[in-house]
Amino acid sequence: MTIGQTASKTKAALAAAAVLGLPNIASAEAADTYYERAFVVAADARCNLFAPQIGAALHAATAQARGAALRSGAGEAELAAAAARARARAGAVSCADPQLATVRARVDGAFAGWLRTPRMVFPGARRSWIANRVSSTDANWRLQQMSVVGASPVAFGYAGKGDAPGLTAVVSFVGRSRPYAARIVLRDPVRVPRPWLAGDGLAPVSAQASLWATGVSPADQTLLAEGRRAGEAWRFPAAAAAALERLDPRETFAIEFHFRDGSVATAKFEAGDFTAGRAFLAMGML
């Protein structure tokens, strides 16, 4: 390939990134969208193109595009290769390239709307993550996915007061019996490196990792499911977020509630766009 051909391909990629780096995703081009957003993220890391809030919005959109690509049939190896190509292309582009300035201007304009967006729904195959950036003095959900165990609603995500919510599961059990412990159960990437998408979605016990809750307290009324008057809020360590982000967006994880009679109640959740939701929150409160 000649120098002229290389320059031409670089400019074409930059021009495409300026268009495909926008927030909307068409499923038919989800893998291409992921490549272009990964390119802009890599270019930003190298050339410091965007303010932190725009950078957070771009990271959210890139994670969202990756989830959309996986759900549309792209393979993990294919997306890893696309990300590697994007980083290589970004490394070959001059930070002073005028086409890169065009990308910056268009991405700034496209994601400016995200900065003013108070709430966003990140759909999954079966369940959605709902993100909320509205400031409140009351305890509220910043990032939430709903599930159920039996007749009892279970919500999981980031909840709390102020600007430092923690990973929390809120459950309102029917009846008087209450669990004495709770844990997140998910695939152990050391034992099983590839996504587990078979059976009921949960990896077998031999391939599972778990993170136990660090505490429990009565849940604030503002965190309860509609129609519930009481519930418990189980708090989980910050390390659980990194473990969830390592999952494939199509994978299932669960929260187990353990009772003193030896029984276990299990609420299932979808990994989905958890990473994108966290990045959306990183843009700050409104």
Contacts in CASP RR format, 6 or more apart in sequence:
PFRMAT RR
TARGET T0000
AUTHOR 0000-0000-0000
METHOD contacts of the structure
MODEL  1
MTIGQTASKTKAALAAAAVLGLPNIASAEAADTYYERAFVVAADARCNLF
APQIGAALHAATAQARGAALRSGAGEAELAAAAARARARAGAVSCADPQL
ATVRARVDGAFAGWLRTPRMVFPGARRSWIANRVSSTDANWRLQQMSVVG
ASPVAFGYAGKGDAPGLTAVVSFVGRSRPYAARIVLRDPVRVPRPWLAGD
GLAPVSAQASLWATGVSPADQTLLAEGRRAGEAWRFPAAAAAALERLDPR
ETFAIEFHFRDGSVATAKFEAGDFTAGRAFLAMGML
1 9 0 8 1.000
6 92 0 8 1.000
10 89 0 8 1.000
10 92 0 8 1.000
10 93 0 8 1.000
10 97 0 8 1.000
10 99 0 8 1.000
11 99 0 8 1.000
13 36 0 8 1.000
13 39 0 8 1.000
13 89 0 8 1.000
14 93 0 8 1.000
14 97 0 8 1.000
14 99 0 8 1.000
14 100 0 8 1.000
14 102 0 8 1.000
14 103 0 8 1.000
15 99 0 8 1.000
15 102 0 8 1.000
16 32 0 8 1.000
16 36 0 8 1.000
17 36 0 8 1.000
17 37 0 8 1.000
17 39 0 8 1.000
17 40 0 8 1.000
17 43 0 8 1.000
17 103 0 8 1.000
18 99 0 8 1.000
18 102 0 8 1.000
18 103 0 8 1.000
18 106 0 8 1.000
18 107 0 8 1.000
19 36 0 8 1.000
19 106 0 8 1.000
20 29 0 8 1.000
20 32 0 8 1.000
20 33 0 8 1.000
20 36 0 8 1.000
20 37 0 8 1.000
21 33 0 8 1.000
21 36 0 8 1.000
21 37 0 8 1.000
21 40 0 8 1.000
21 61 0 8 1.000
21 106 0 8 1.000
21 107 0 8 1.000
21 110 0 8 1.000
22 106 0 8 1.000
22 107 0 8 1.000
22 110 0 8 1.000
23 61 0 8 1.000
23 110 0 8 1.000
23 111 0 8 1.000
23 114 0 8 1.000
25 33 0 8 1.000
25 64 0 8 1.000
25 65 0 8 1.000
25 68 0 8 1.000
26 33 0 8 1.000
27 68 0 8 1.000
27 71 0 8 1.000
27 72 0 8 1.000
28 72 0 8 1.000
30 65 0 8 1.000
30 67 0 8 1.000
30 68 0 8 1.000
30 69 0 8 1.000
30 71 0 8 1.000
30 72 0 8 1.000
30 74 0 8 1.000
31 69 0 8 1.000
31 72 0 8 1.000
31 74 0 8 1.000
31 78 0 8 1.000
31 79 0 8 1.000
31 82 0 8 1.000
33 65 0 8 1.000
33 68 0 8 1.000
33 69 0 8 1.000
34 62 0 8 1.000
34 65 0 8 1.000
34 66 0 8 1.000
34 67 0 8 1.000
34 68 0 8 1.000
34 69 0 8 1.000
34 74 0 8 1.000
34 79 0 8 1.000
34 82 0 8 1.000
34 83 0 8 1.000
35 82 0 8 1.000
35 83 0 8 1.000
35 85 0 8 1.000
35 86 0 8 1.000
36 86 0 8 1.000
37 58 0 8 1.000
37 61 0 8 1.000
37 62 0 8 1.000
37 65 0 8 1.000
38 62 0 8 1.000
38 82 0 8 1.000
38 83 0 8 1.000
38 86 0 8 1.000
38 87 0 8 1.000
39 86 0 8 1.000
39 87 0 8 1.000
39 89 0 8 1.000
39 90 0 8 1.000
40 49 0 8 1.000
40 58 0 8 1.000
40 62 0 8 1.000
40 103 0 8 1.000
40 107 0 8 1.000
41 55 0 8 1.000
41 58 0 8 1.000
41 59 0 8 1.000
41 62 0 8 1.000
41 86 0 8 1.000
42 86 0 8 1.000
42 87 0 8 1.000
42 89 0 8 1.000
42 90 0 8 1.000
42 91 0 8 1.000
43 49 0 8 1.000
43 90 0 8 1.000
43 91 0 8 1.000
43 93 0 8 1.000
43 100 0 8 1.000
43 103 0 8 1.000
44 50 0 8 1.000
44 55 0 8 1.000
44 58 0 8 1.000
45 90 0 8 1.000
46 90 0 8 1.000
46 91 0 8 1.000
46 95 0 8 1.000
47 95 0 8 1.000
47 100 0 8 1.000
49 100 0 8 1.000
49 103 0 8 1.000
49 104 0 8 1.000
49 107 0 8 1.000
50 58 0 8 1.000
50 104 0 8 1.000
50 107 0 8 1.000
50 108 0 8 1.000
53 115 0 8 1.000
53 283 0 8 1.000
53 284 0 8 1.000
54 107 0 8 1.000
54 108 0 8 1.000
54 111 0 8 1.000
54 112 0 8 1.000
54 115 0 8 1.000
55 111 0 8 1.000
56 279 0 8 1.000
56 280 0 8 1.000
56 282 0 8 1.000
56 283 0 8 1.000
56 284 0 8 1.000
57 111 0 8 1.000
57 114 0 8 1.000
57 115 0 8 1.000
57 279 0 8 1.000
57 280 0 8 1.000
57 283 0 8 1.000
58 107 0 8 1.000
58 111 0 8 1.000
59 279 0 8 1.000
59 282 0 8 1.000
60 114 0 8 1.000
60 276 0 8 1.000
60 277 0 8 1.000
60 279 0 8 1.000
60 280 0 8 1.000
60 282 0 8 1.000
60 283 0 8 1.000
61 111 0 8 1.000
61 114 0 8 1.000
61 276 0 8 1.000
63 273 0 8 1.000
63 275 0 8 1.000
63 276 0 8 1.000
63 277 0 8 1.000
63 279 0 8 1.000
64 122 0 8 1.000
64 273 0 8 1.000
64 276 0 8 1.000
66 79 0 8 1.000
66 249 0 8 1.000
67 249 0 8 1.000
67 272 0 8 1.000
67 273 0 8 1.000
67 276 0 8 1.000
69 75 0 8 1.000
69 79 0 8 1.000
70 76 0 8 1.000
70 79 0 8 1.000
70 248 0 8 1.000
70 249 0 8 1.000
70 250 0 8 1.000
71 124 0 8 1.000
71 125 0 8 1.000
71 249 0 8 1.000
71 250 0 8 1.000
76 194 0 8 1.000
76 195 0 8 1.000
76 248 0 8 1.000
93 100 0 8 1.000
94 100 0 8 1.000
114 120 0 8 1.000
114 280 0 8 1.000
114 283 0 8 1.000
115 283 0 8 1.000
116 286 0 8 1.000
117 133 0 8 1.000
118 132 0 8 1.000
118 133 0 8 1.000
118 134 0 8 1.000
118 286 0 8 1.000
119 130 0 8 1.000
119 131 0 8 1.000
119 132 0 8 1.000
119 133 0 8 1.000
119 134 0 8 1.000
120 130 0 8 1.000
120 131 0 8 1.000
120 277 0 8 1.000
120 280 0 8 1.000
121 128 0 8 1.000
121 129 0 8 1.000
121 130 0 8 1.000
121 131 0 8 1.000
122 128 0 8 1.000
122 129 0 8 1.000
122 130 0 8 1.000
122 131 0 8 1.000
122 272 0 8 1.000
122 273 0 8 1.000
122 276 0 8 1.000
122 277 0 8 1.000
122 280 0 8 1.000
123 273 0 8 1.000
124 249 0 8 1.000
124 270 0 8 1.000
124 272 0 8 1.000
124 273 0 8 1.000
125 250 0 8 1.000
125 270 0 8 1.000
125 272 0 8 1.000
126 270 0 8 1.000
127 145 0 8 1.000
127 146 0 8 1.000
127 147 0 8 1.000
127 269 0 8 1.000
127 270 0 8 1.000
127 272 0 8 1.000
128 145 0 8 1.000
129 143 0 8 1.000
129 144 0 8 1.000
129 145 0 8 1.000
129 272 0 8 1.000
129 273 0 8 1.000
129 274 0 8 1.000
129 276 0 8 1.000
129 277 0 8 1.000
130 141 0 8 1.000
130 143 0 8 1.000
130 144 0 8 1.000
130 145 0 8 1.000
131 142 0 8 1.000
131 143 0 8 1.000
131 277 0 8 1.000
131 280 0 8 1.000
131 281 0 8 1.000
132 140 0 8 1.000
132 141 0 8 1.000
132 142 0 8 1.000
132 143 0 8 1.000
132 144 0 8 1.000
133 142 0 8 1.000
133 280 0 8 1.000
133 281 0 8 1.000
133 283 0 8 1.000
133 284 0 8 1.000
133 285 0 8 1.000
133 286 0 8 1.000
134 140 0 8 1.000
134 285 0 8 1.000
134 286 0 8 1.000
135 162 0 8 1.000
135 163 0 8 1.000
135 285 0 8 1.000
135 286 0 8 1.000
136 161 0 8 1.000
136 162 0 8 1.000
137 161 0 8 1.000
137 162 0 8 1.000
138 161 0 8 1.000
138 220 0 8 1.000
138 222 0 8 1.000
139 159 0 8 1.000
139 160 0 8 1.000
139 161 0 8 1.000
139 220 0 8 1.000
139 222 0 8 1.000
139 223 0 8 1.000
140 159 0 8 1.000
140 160 0 8 1.000
140 161 0 8 1.000
140 222 0 8 1.000
140 223 0 8 1.000
141 155 0 8 1.000
141 157 0 8 1.000
141 158 0 8 1.000
141 159 0 8 1.000
141 223 0 8 1.000
142 157 0 8 1.000
142 158 0 8 1.000
142 159 0 8 1.000
142 160 0 8 1.000
142 165 0 8 1.000
142 281 0 8 1.000
143 157 0 8 1.000
143 158 0 8 1.000
143 165 0 8 1.000
143 274 0 8 1.000
143 277 0 8 1.000
143 278 0 8 1.000
143 281 0 8 1.000
144 155 0 8 1.000
144 156 0 8 1.000
144 157 0 8 1.000
144 158 0 8 1.000
144 159 0 8 1.000
145 155 0 8 1.000
145 156 0 8 1.000
145 157 0 8 1.000
145 269 0 8 1.000
145 270 0 8 1.000
146 153 0 8 1.000
146 154 0 8 1.000
146 155 0 8 1.000
146 225 0 8 1.000
147 153 0 8 1.000
147 154 0 8 1.000
147 155 0 8 1.000
147 156 0 8 1.000
147 255 0 8 1.000
147 267 0 8 1.000
147 268 0 8 1.000
147 269 0 8 1.000
148 154 0 8 1.000
148 267 0 8 1.000
149 171 0 8 1.000
149 257 0 8 1.000
149 265 0 8 1.000
149 266 0 8 1.000
149 267 0 8 1.000
150 174 0 8 1.000
150 265 0 8 1.000
151 174 0 8 1.000
152 171 0 8 1.000
152 172 0 8 1.000
152 173 0 8 1.000
152 174 0 8 1.000
152 265 0 8 1.000
153 171 0 8 1.000
153 172 0 8 1.000
153 225 0 8 1.000
153 228 0 8 1.000
154 169 0 8 1.000
154 170 0 8 1.000
154 171 0 8 1.000
154 255 0 8 1.000
154 267 0 8 1.000
155 169 0 8 1.000
155 170 0 8 1.000
155 171 0 8 1.000
155 223 0 8 1.000
155 225 0 8 1.000
156 167 0 8 1.000
156 168 0 8 1.000
156 169 0 8 1.000
156 170 0 8 1.000
156 255 0 8 1.000
156 267 0 8 1.000
156 269 0 8 1.000
157 166 0 8 1.000
157 167 0 8 1.000
157 168 0 8 1.000
157 169 0 8 1.000
158 165 0 8 1.000
158 166 0 8 1.000
158 167 0 8 1.000
158 168 0 8 1.000
158 278 0 8 1.000
158 281 0 8 1.000
159 165 0 8 1.000
159 166 0 8 1.000
159 168 0 8 1.000
159 170 0 8 1.000
159 223 0 8 1.000
159 233 0 8 1.000
160 166 0 8 1.000
160 168 0 8 1.000
160 220 0 8 1.000
160 223 0 8 1.000
163 284 0 8 1.000
163 285 0 8 1.000
166 235 0 8 1.000
166 236 0 8 1.000
166 238 0 8 1.000
167 235 0 8 1.000
167 236 0 8 1.000
167 237 0 8 1.000
167 238 0 8 1.000
167 240 0 8 1.000
167 241 0 8 1.000
168 223 0 8 1.000
168 233 0 8 1.000
168 234 0 8 1.000
168 235 0 8 1.000
168 236 0 8 1.000
169 182 0 8 1.000
169 213 0 8 1.000
169 233 0 8 1.000
169 234 0 8 1.000
169 236 0 8 1.000
169 255 0 8 1.000
169 267 0 8 1.000
170 219 0 8 1.000
170 223 0 8 1.000
170 224 0 8 1.000
170 225 0 8 1.000
170 231 0 8 1.000
170 232 0 8 1.000
170 233 0 8 1.000
170 234 0 8 1.000
171 231 0 8 1.000
171 232 0 8 1.000
171 234 0 8 1.000
171 257 0 8 1.000
171 267 0 8 1.000
172 219 0 8 1.000
172 224 0 8 1.000
172 225 0 8 1.000
172 228 0 8 1.000
172 230 0 8 1.000
172 231 0 8 1.000
172 232 0 8 1.000
173 179 0 8 1.000
173 231 0 8 1.000
173 232 0 8 1.000
173 257 0 8 1.000
173 265 0 8 1.000
177 259 0 8 1.000
177 261 0 8 1.000
178 232 0 8 1.000
178 259 0 8 1.000
179 232 0 8 1.000
179 257 0 8 1.000
179 258 0 8 1.000
179 259 0 8 1.000
179 265 0 8 1.000
180 258 0 8 1.000
180 259 0 8 1.000
180 260 0 8 1.000
181 212 0 8 1.000
181 213 0 8 1.000
181 257 0 8 1.000
181 258 0 8 1.000
182 212 0 8 1.000
182 213 0 8 1.000
182 216 0 8 1.000
182 234 0 8 1.000
182 255 0 8 1.000
182 256 0 8 1.000
182 257 0 8 1.000
182 258 0 8 1.000
183 210 0 8 1.000
183 211 0 8 1.000
183 212 0 8 1.000
183 213 0 8 1.000
183 255 0 8 1.000
183 256 0 8 1.000
183 258 0 8 1.000
184 210 0 8 1.000
184 211 0 8 1.000
184 236 0 8 1.000
184 240 0 8 1.000
184 243 0 8 1.000
184 244 0 8 1.000
184 253 0 8 1.000
184 254 0 8 1.000
184 255 0 8 1.000
185 202 0 8 1.000
185 208 0 8 1.000
185 209 0 8 1.000
185 210 0 8 1.000
185 253 0 8 1.000
185 254 0 8 1.000
185 255 0 8 1.000
185 256 0 8 1.000
185 266 0 8 1.000
186 203 0 8 1.000
186 208 0 8 1.000
186 209 0 8 1.000
186 210 0 8 1.000
186 243 0 8 1.000
186 244 0 8 1.000
186 247 0 8 1.000
186 251 0 8 1.000
186 253 0 8 1.000
186 254 0 8 1.000
187 195 0 8 1.000
187 196 0 8 1.000
187 203 0 8 1.000
187 207 0 8 1.000
187 208 0 8 1.000
187 209 0 8 1.000
187 247 0 8 1.000
187 251 0 8 1.000
187 253 0 8 1.000
188 203 0 8 1.000
188 207 0 8 1.000
188 208 0 8 1.000
188 209 0 8 1.000
189 246 0 8 1.000
190 209 0 8 1.000
191 206 0 8 1.000
191 207 0 8 1.000
191 209 0 8 1.000
192 203 0 8 1.000
192 207 0 8 1.000
195 247 0 8 1.000
195 248 0 8 1.000
195 250 0 8 1.000
195 251 0 8 1.000
196 202 0 8 1.000
196 203 0 8 1.000
196 207 0 8 1.000
196 251 0 8 1.000
197 248 0 8 1.000
197 250 0 8 1.000
197 251 0 8 1.000
200 252 0 8 1.000
200 268 0 8 1.000
201 251 0 8 1.000
201 252 0 8 1.000
201 268 0 8 1.000
202 208 0 8 1.000
202 252 0 8 1.000
202 253 0 8 1.000
202 254 0 8 1.000
202 268 0 8 1.000
209 243 0 8 1.000
210 256 0 8 1.000
211 236 0 8 1.000
211 237 0 8 1.000
211 239 0 8 1.000
211 240 0 8 1.000
211 243 0 8 1.000
213 234 0 8 1.000
213 235 0 8 1.000
213 236 0 8 1.000
214 235 0 8 1.000
214 236 0 8 1.000
214 237 0 8 1.000
215 234 0 8 1.000
215 235 0 8 1.000
216 232 0 8 1.000
216 233 0 8 1.000
216 234 0 8 1.000
216 235 0 8 1.000
217 232 0 8 1.000
217 233 0 8 1.000
217 235 0 8 1.000
218 230 0 8 1.000
218 231 0 8 1.000
218 232 0 8 1.000
218 233 0 8 1.000
219 230 0 8 1.000
219 231 0 8 1.000
219 232 0 8 1.000
219 233 0 8 1.000
220 233 0 8 1.000
221 229 0 8 1.000
223 233 0 8 1.000
224 230 0 8 1.000
224 231 0 8 1.000
234 255 0 8 1.000
241 274 0 8 1.000
241 278 0 8 1.000
244 253 0 8 1.000
244 271 0 8 1.000
244 274 0 8 1.000
245 274 0 8 1.000
245 275 0 8 1.000
245 278 0 8 1.000
247 253 0 8 1.000
247 271 0 8 1.000
247 274 0 8 1.000
248 271 0 8 1.000
249 270 0 8 1.000
249 271 0 8 1.000
249 272 0 8 1.000
249 273 0 8 1.000
249 274 0 8 1.000
250 270 0 8 1.000
250 271 0 8 1.000
250 272 0 8 1.000
251 270 0 8 1.000
251 271 0 8 1.000
252 268 0 8 1.000
252 269 0 8 1.000
252 270 0 8 1.000
252 271 0 8 1.000
253 268 0 8 1.000
253 269 0 8 1.000
253 271 0 8 1.000
254 266 0 8 1.000
254 267 0 8 1.000
254 268 0 8 1.000
254 269 0 8 1.000
255 266 0 8 1.000
255 267 0 8 1.000
255 269 0 8 1.000
256 264 0 8 1.000
256 265 0 8 1.000
256 266 0 8 1.000
257 264 0 8 1.000
257 265 0 8 1.000
257 266 0 8 1.000
257 267 0 8 1.000
258 264 0 8 1.000
259 265 0 8 1.000
END
